[in-house]
Amino acid sequence: MEQPTGFTLAIDAVTRHVNSARPDAPVRPERTRRHRLAPVRLAAAHALRRLADLTEPAPAPVPTCRP
């Protein structure tokens, strides 16, 4: 191969990926504490959702087939 370092990194990544599906794979504990910025994130999400609703274009009118 032209790039032996890339080959080594790829083999290592594939091995870690395959071994992560094993029943005895290491598990990270979940974080139980709440983030300090959670209210700010929620407020930003609500504001962006309202902005998206306001700027969303209206659907095109359905053409009628009148003779």
Legacy VTK file of the C-alpha trace (Angstrom):
# vtk DataFile Version 3.0
C-alpha trace
ASCII
DATASET POLYDATA
POINTS 67 float
0.000 0.000 0.000
1.068 3.540 -0.574
0.031 4.808 2.855
0.828 2.309 5.610
-0.243 4.743 8.341
-3.732 5.014 6.875
-3.928 1.241 6.614
-3.000 0.854 10.275
-5.528 3.486 11.383
-8.262 1.900 9.263
-7.660 -1.568 10.721
-7.723 -0.144 14.242
-10.969 1.761 13.589
-12.684 -1.279 12.072
-11.569 -3.494 14.956
-12.911 -1.020 17.541
-16.184 -0.695 15.610
-16.701 -4.447 15.341
-15.805 -5.051 18.984
-18.211 -2.348 20.171
-21.168 -4.591 19.326
-20.042 -7.325 21.677
-22.062 -8.017 24.831
-19.037 -7.364 27.038
-18.182 -4.039 25.345
-17.354 -1.152 27.695
-20.298 1.110 28.485
-20.112 4.772 29.359
-22.318 5.818 32.250
-25.108 8.245 31.399
-24.885 11.801 32.626
-27.619 12.390 35.134
-27.044 16.063 35.835
-28.788 18.646 33.736
-26.792 21.080 31.657
-26.672 24.657 32.846
-27.483 25.912 29.369
-30.544 23.709 28.840
-33.060 26.577 29.289
-31.106 28.718 26.832
-31.053 25.895 24.296
-34.799 25.359 24.666
-35.513 29.068 24.248
-33.320 29.216 21.146
-35.050 26.159 19.679
-38.495 27.691 20.251
-37.417 31.011 18.745
-35.939 29.329 15.675
-39.060 27.202 15.232
-41.288 30.295 15.364
-39.016 32.088 12.892
-39.143 29.099 10.549
-42.945 29.037 10.772
-43.112 32.745 9.943
-40.740 32.581 6.986
-42.097 29.366 5.487
-43.711 30.133 2.152
-47.381 29.400 1.627
-48.141 26.372 -0.531
-48.782 27.048 -4.199
-52.453 27.322 -5.153
-53.898 24.221 -6.764
-54.811 24.933 -10.387
-58.428 24.317 -11.284
-59.385 22.780 -14.584
-62.385 24.856 -15.671
-63.443 24.747 -19.301
LINES 1 68
67 0 1 2 3 4 5 6 7 8 9 10 11 12 13 14 15 16 17 18 19 20 21 22 23 24 25 26 27 28 29 30 31 32 33 34 35 36 37 38 39 40 41 42 43 44 45 46 47 48 49 50 51 52 53 54 55 56 57 58 59 60 61 62 63 64 65 66
